[in-house]
């Protein structure tokens, strides 16, 4: 059975899945303005998708924006993510820059979790995870397939690899071609959470077809789900307010 993880005042894993809302704005002012609107909302975590930030390649500007975000969000946990182009990101970024930025943000003291794509190459991934953990920050190990849904056993295999590499929260997002793909994702989630995971996991099937996977995490073993307030960061994200209502209904039914 998968375990739990405590981040600030949030316990991840067990019970109602936590709601993560992404910030995908381009300028520092837009990012902080969005954070101001999110702070009083019924959400559990904010993800800063820094690959949308106009000044992503200026480390000092990224650090300053992160500092402002931390101040604005108060005790809301903050996840820092640079999504590479290969996995659906907004900008091309080389692995050296990716590693330097992740390390600098981990060391800043303003970030609670950092997303590390776990199939960039084992040495690169190891270097990122070790540096982030050394700074006392948690790692969300991730993998995204915007083209297809791998077979169930392959999904489980990828999640297990993320866990073995040291990700504190393994995460996978896949694109369904039909509802059988959604069922495969849900079956893989359940198998991973029941047989192999010793920590929280996050899974989702994207697009409208996969909506049920964003709602049923408590049933199948996914600990968090992504909702939108304004612009989302991936296909199929549901408005956070509606998401919270449905998660509550399903929890009470259990």
C-alpha positions in Angstrom: 0.0 0.0 0.0 1.3 3.4 -0.9 2.3 5.7 2.0 1.9 9.4 2.9 4.1 12.4 2.6 3.8 15.6 4.7 4.5 18.9 2.9 4.0 21.9 5.1 0.5 21.4 6.5 -0.6 19.0 3.7 -0.6 15.2 4.0 -0.4 13.7 0.5 -1.7 10.2 0.2 -4.8 8.6 1.8 -8.3 10.2 1.8 -9.5 12.8 -0.7 -6.9 13.5 -3.4 -5.2 16.9 -3.1 -5.9 19.5 -5.8 -3.0 21.1 -7.6 -3.6 24.2 -9.6 -0.9 25.3 -12.2 0.3 28.8 -12.9 1.2 29.2 -16.6 1.6 32.9 -16.9 4.5 34.6 -18.7 5.6 37.6 -16.7 6.5 38.0 -13.0 3.6 40.4 -12.5 1.1 38.0 -14.1 2.5 35.1 -12.0 2.1 37.0 -8.7 -1.3 38.3 -9.7 -2.5 34.8 -10.4 -1.0 33.6 -7.1 -3.0 36.3 -5.3 -6.2 34.9 -6.7 -5.2 31.3 -5.8 -4.3 31.8 -2.2 -7.9 32.0 -0.7 -9.2 29.2 -3.0 -10.1 25.6 -1.9 -6.9 24.1 -3.3 -4.0 22.1 -1.8 -0.9 23.0 -3.9 0.2 25.4 -6.6 2.4 24.3 -9.5 4.6 27.0 -11.1 5.1 25.9 -14.7 8.3 27.9 -15.1 8.7 26.8 -18.8 6.0 29.4 -19.6 8.0 32.2 -17.9 9.5 34.7 -20.3 12.7 35.0 -18.2 13.2 31.2 -17.6 16.8 31.4 -18.8 17.7 34.2 -16.3 18.3 32.3 -13.1 18.2 35.4 -10.9 14.8 36.5 -12.3 13.5 32.9 -11.7 14.7 33.1 -8.1 13.2 36.5 -7.6 9.9 35.3 -9.0 10.0 32.2 -6.7 10.7 34.4 -3.7 7.7 36.6 -4.5 5.5 33.4 -5.1 6.5 32.0 -1.7 5.6 35.2 0.0 2.3 35.5 -1.8 1.2 31.9 -1.3 2.0 31.8 2.4 1.8 28.2 3.6 0.4 26.7 0.4 2.9 24.1 -0.9 4.7 25.2 -4.1 5.8 22.8 -6.8 8.3 24.0 -9.3 8.2 22.5 -12.8 10.2 23.0 -15.9 8.5 20.8 -18.5 10.7 19.9 -21.4 9.5 20.3 -25.0 9.7 16.5 -25.5 7.2 16.0 -22.7 4.8 18.8 -23.6 6.6 21.8 -22.3 6.6 25.4 -23.7 10.3 25.9 -24.4 13.3 24.0 -25.6 15.8 23.6 -22.7 19.1 21.7 -22.5 19.8 19.3 -19.7 22.6 21.4 -18.1 20.3 24.4 -17.8 17.5 22.2 -16.6 19.7 20.8 -13.8 21.2 24.2 -12.8 17.8 25.8 -12.5 16.3 22.9 -10.5 19.3 22.9 -8.2 19.2 26.7 -7.7 15.5 26.7 -6.9 15.9 23.8 -4.5 18.6 25.7 -2.7 16.6 28.9 -2.5 14.4 27.7 0.3 11.2 29.0 -1.5 10.2 25.7 -3.2 8.6 22.6 -1.5 8.7 20.2 -4.4 10.5 20.0 -7.8 9.3 18.0 -10.8 12.1 15.9 -12.4 11.4 14.1 -15.7 12.6 10.6 -15.0 13.4 9.6 -18.5 15.9 12.3 -19.5 18.7 9.8 -19.0 19.7 8.1 -15.8 22.7 10.2 -14.9 20.9 13.5 -15.5 18.0 12.3 -13.4 20.2 11.1 -10.6 22.1 14.4 -10.6 18.9 16.3 -10.3 17.3 14.2 -7.6 20.4 14.1 -5.5 20.9 17.9 -5.6 17.2 18.5 -4.8 17.2 16.1 -1.9 20.4 17.5 -0.6 18.7 20.9 -0.3 15.8 19.3 1.7 13.2 19.5 -1.1 10.9 16.8 -2.3 10.9 15.3 -5.8 7.9 14.6 -8.0 9.3 12.1 -10.6 7.4 12.5 -13.8 6.7 11.0 -17.2 4.2 12.4 -19.9 3.0 10.8 -23.1 0.9 13.2 -25.1 0.5 10.7 -28.0 -0.6 7.4 -26.5 -1.2 5.2 -23.4 1.4 2.5 -22.9 0.2 -1.0 -21.8 -0.7 -1.5 -18.2 2.5 -3.3 -17.3 4.6 -0.6 -18.9 2.9 2.1 -16.9 3.6 0.1 -13.7 7.2 -0.4 -14.8 7.7 3.3 -15.3 6.2 4.2 -11.9 8.3 1.6 -10.2 11.5 3.0 -11.9 10.7 6.5 -10.6 10.3 5.1 -7.1 13.6 3.2 -7.4 15.3 6.4 -8.6 14.3 8.2 -5.4 11.2 10.2 -6.5 9.2 11.0 -3.4 6.0 11.1 -5.6 6.1 9.1 -8.9 3.7 10.7 -11.5 2.6 9.7 -14.9 0.2 11.3 -17.4 -0.8 9.6 -20.6 -3.1 10.3 -23.6 -6.0 7.9 -24.2 -7.1 6.8 -27.7 -10.3 5.2 -26.3 -11.8 4.2 -23.0 -9.8 1.0 -22.9 -6.7 3.1 -22.5 -8.4 4.9 -19.6 -9.1 1.5 -18.0 -5.5 0.5 -18.5 -4.3 3.6 -16.7 -6.7 3.1 -13.8 -5.8 -0.6 -13.6 -2.1 0.3 -13.5 -2.7 2.9 -10.8 -4.5 0.4 -8.7 -1.8 -2.3 -9.1 1.0 0.1 -8.4 -0.7 1.5 -5.3 -1.6 -1.9 -3.9 1.5 -4.0 -4.7 4.5 -1.8 -5.2 4.2 1.8 -4.0 5.6 2.7 -0.5 4.9 6.4 -1.2 2.1 8.5 -2.8 1.7 8.3 -6.6 -0.1 10.6 -9.1 -1.6 9.3 -12.3 -3.9 10.7 -14.9 -5.4 10.0 -18.3 -5.6 13.3 -20.2 -8.2 14.9 -22.5 -11.9 14.6 -22.1 -11.9 10.8 -22.4 -9.6 10.6 -19.3 -11.7 12.9 -17.1 -12.8 10.0 -14.8 -9.1 9.4 -13.9 -8.9 13.0 -12.5 -11.9 12.3 -10.3 -11.4 8.8 -9.0 -8.0 8.9 -7.5 -9.2 7.9 -4.0 -10.7 4.7 -5.5 -7.7 3.7 -7.6 -4.7 5.1 -5.7 -3.7 8.4 -7.2 -3.0 10.9 -4.4 -3.4 14.2 -6.1 -5.2 15.7 -9.2 -4.7 18.8 -11.3 -7.5 21.3 -11.6 -7.7 24.7 -13.3 -8.5 28.2 -12.3 -8.3 30.2 -15.5 -5.8 28.7 -18.0 -4.9 25.0 -17.4 -1.6 23.3 -18.2 -2.8 20.1 -19.9 -5.8 18.7 -21.7 -8.8 17.6 -19.7 -8.2 19.7 -16.5 -11.4 20.5 -14.7 -12.2 23.8 -12.9 -10.9 23.4 -9.4 -14.2 24.4 -7.7 -16.1 21.7 -9.6 -13.3 19.2 -9.0 -13.4 19.8 -5.2 -17.2 19.2 -5.2 -17.0 15.9 -7.0 -14.1 14.7 -5.0 -16.1 15.4 -1.8 -19.1 13.5 -3.2 -17.1 10.5 -4.1 -15.3 10.5 -0.7 -18.6 10.6 1.2 -19.8 7.7 -0.9 -16.9 5.6 0.1 
